Amino acid sequence: MLKLAIWDMDGTIVDSRDVILTAMTRAFETCDLAPPAHDETRKIVGLSLHDGCRILAPDDISDGKLDDLVGAYRDAFILRRTEPGFLEPLYDGAMETLQQLRDDNWLIAMATGKSHRGIRAIFEMHPLESYFDTIWCADDGPGKPHPFMVEQAMGALGAEPHQSLMIGDAIHDVNMGNAAGVRTLGVSWGFGTAGELEAVGAHEVHLSFATLQESLARFGLNPGN
């Protein structure tokens, strides 16, 4: 019985709040722009970097200045990762949940706003690569909330929407999954709040990996019902 779990990365599997929020603040400062509030930055996580920076930047920013901001963010992100004491930990329960899915014969995919380069850096830090059967990133095509990445993941693995679900922490994950016609499971420990995830139509919102694991087990017994 085929069943596919499609995962977001930032804020869902890995706690990337420090590096993203710090890098965005430094990027705006580098470009002589007033940094956005952290509450504003968290809301764009999951979008492509270019789309996210456009939302956060002043309305009258030029295309050239926007490109500079995107480049400054990339530079700040890489620099933050090299600083002493830097840590981008997995959320407690993430690895165990992926392993349980593998043990239960799930297919596992990734649909992330990160670039492939960014995912490679995560894999160098944590032994996650072997869990994923297919990986789709922001540099593969249309980003969230477009359904492209979910549709490509299903197509690559031969899964139908009723056999698949999307797991993520941001409204962009929920909107992407809903647009692709799959079940959407929001998680509240990342960048989106439970209320925000519910408001955009998440089928479920989980406050812990324990309840998420229970939901996945139920779905696995009878996908699509």
C-alpha positions in Angstrom: 0.0 0.0 0.0 1.7 3.2 -1.2 2.0 6.1 1.2 4.0 9.3 0.7 5.1 11.8 3.4 6.3 15.1 1.9 8.3 17.2 4.4 9.3 20.8 4.6 12.8 21.3 6.2 13.3 24.7 7.9 11.2 24.9 11.1 9.8 21.4 10.6 12.8 19.1 10.8 15.6 21.5 11.6 15.5 24.5 13.9 16.9 27.2 11.6 15.3 30.2 13.4 18.7 31.6 14.5 20.5 31.5 11.2 17.6 32.8 9.1 16.6 35.6 11.4 20.2 36.7 12.0 21.1 36.5 8.3 18.1 38.6 7.3 18.9 41.3 9.8 22.5 41.5 8.7 21.6 41.5 5.0 19.3 44.5 5.5 22.0 46.3 7.5 24.6 45.6 4.8 22.3 47.2 2.2 21.6 50.2 4.5 18.0 49.2 5.0 16.1 49.1 8.2 15.9 45.4 9.2 12.4 43.9 9.4 11.0 42.7 12.7 11.6 39.1 13.4 7.8 38.5 13.4 7.8 39.7 9.8 10.8 37.6 8.7 9.3 34.4 10.1 6.3 34.8 7.9 8.2 34.6 4.7 10.2 31.5 5.6 9.4 28.8 3.1 9.1 31.2 0.1 12.0 31.4 -2.3 14.7 33.8 -1.1 13.9 36.3 -3.9 10.2 36.3 -3.1 10.7 36.6 0.6 13.1 39.5 0.3 10.8 41.3 -2.0 8.0 41.1 0.6 10.3 42.4 3.4 12.0 45.1 1.4 10.6 48.7 0.9 7.9 48.9 -1.8 10.1 51.2 -3.9 13.2 49.1 -3.9 14.8 48.8 -7.3 15.4 45.4 -9.0 19.2 45.9 -8.6 18.9 46.8 -4.9 16.7 43.7 -4.4 19.3 41.5 -6.1 21.9 43.1 -3.8 19.8 42.2 -0.7 19.4 38.6 -1.9 23.1 38.3 -2.3 23.8 39.9 1.1 21.5 37.4 2.7 23.3 34.5 1.1 26.6 35.9 2.3 25.3 36.5 5.8 23.8 33.0 6.0 27.0 31.3 5.0 29.1 33.5 7.4 26.7 32.7 10.3 27.2 29.0 9.7 31.0 29.4 10.1 30.9 31.3 13.4 32.1 29.6 16.6 29.3 28.0 18.5 26.9 27.9 15.6 24.2 25.2 15.9 21.3 24.4 13.7 19.8 21.4 15.6 17.2 18.9 14.6 14.0 19.2 16.5 13.6 16.5 19.1 11.7 13.6 17.5 12.4 14.5 13.9 15.0 11.8 13.3 12.9 9.2 15.1 9.8 10.1 13.1 11.7 9.7 9.8 13.1 6.4 10.9 9.6 5.2 11.9 8.3 6.1 8.5 11.1 4.2 6.8 10.5 1.2 9.0 6.8 1.3 8.1 7.6 1.4 4.3 6.6 4.9 3.6 8.0 6.9 0.7 9.6 10.1 1.9 10.0 13.3 -0.1 11.2 16.9 0.6 9.6 20.1 -0.7 11.6 23.0 0.6 12.2 26.7 0.1 15.9 26.0 0.5 18.2 25.7 -2.5 19.9 22.3 -3.2 23.1 24.0 -1.9 21.3 24.7 1.4 20.1 21.2 1.7 23.6 19.8 1.0 24.8 21.9 4.0 22.1 20.4 6.2 23.1 16.9 5.1 26.7 17.6 6.0 25.5 18.5 9.5 23.0 15.8 10.1 22.6 12.2 8.7 19.3 12.8 6.9 20.0 12.2 3.2 19.3 8.5 3.2 15.7 9.1 4.4 14.6 11.0 1.3 13.5 9.3 -1.9 13.2 12.5 -3.8 14.1 16.1 -3.0 12.5 19.3 -4.5 13.9 22.7 -3.8 13.2 26.4 -4.6 15.7 26.3 -7.5 13.9 23.5 -9.3 10.9 25.5 -10.4 8.0 27.5 -9.0 8.3 28.0 -5.3 5.7 27.8 -2.5 2.8 28.2 -2.4 2.7 26.9 -6.0 1.9 23.1 -6.0 4.9 22.4 -8.3 7.2 20.7 -5.7 4.5 18.5 -4.3 3.3 17.5 -7.7 6.8 16.7 -8.8 7.4 14.7 -5.7 4.3 12.6 -6.3 5.2 12.2 -9.9 8.7 11.1 -9.2 7.5 8.4 -6.8 4.3 7.3 -8.5 2.0 8.5 -5.7 -1.5 9.9 -6.1 -2.8 12.9 -4.0 -5.0 10.6 -1.8 -1.9 8.6 -0.9 0.2 11.6 0.0 0.4 14.3 2.7 2.4 17.4 3.3 4.0 18.2 6.6 5.2 21.8 7.4 5.4 24.6 9.8 4.4 27.6 7.6 1.2 28.7 5.9 3.1 28.4 2.6 3.5 24.7 3.2 -0.2 24.3 3.9 -1.2 26.4 0.9 1.1 24.4 -1.4 -0.2 21.1 -0.1 -3.8 22.1 -0.4 -3.3 23.4 -3.9 -1.9 20.0 -4.9 -4.9 18.2 -3.3 -3.0 16.3 -0.6 -3.7 16.1 3.1 -1.8 18.9 5.0 -0.4 18.5 8.5 0.8 21.7 10.1 3.3 21.7 13.0 3.5 24.5 15.5 7.2 24.4 16.6 8.7 26.3 13.7 7.9 29.6 12.0 4.1 29.5 11.8 1.6 29.6 14.7 -1.1 27.0 15.2 -3.8 29.7 14.6 -2.1 30.8 11.3 -1.9 27.2 10.1 -5.6 26.5 11.0 -6.7 29.7 9.3 -5.3 28.7 5.9 -6.9 25.3 6.0 -4.5 22.8 7.5 -6.3 19.5 7.9 -4.5 19.0 11.2 -2.2 21.1 13.4 0.3 19.3 15.7 2.0 20.7 18.8 4.4 17.8 19.2 6.1 15.0 17.3 4.2 12.5 19.5 0.8 13.5 18.1 2.2 13.8 14.6 3.6 10.3 14.8 0.1 9.0 15.8 -1.5 10.8 12.9 1.0 9.4 10.4 0.4 5.9 11.8 -3.4 6.3 11.3 -2.9 7.5 7.8 -0.5 4.7 7.0 -3.1 2.1 7.9 -5.6 3.5 5.4 -4.2 6.2 3.1 -6.9 8.6 1.8 -9.4 8.0 4.5 
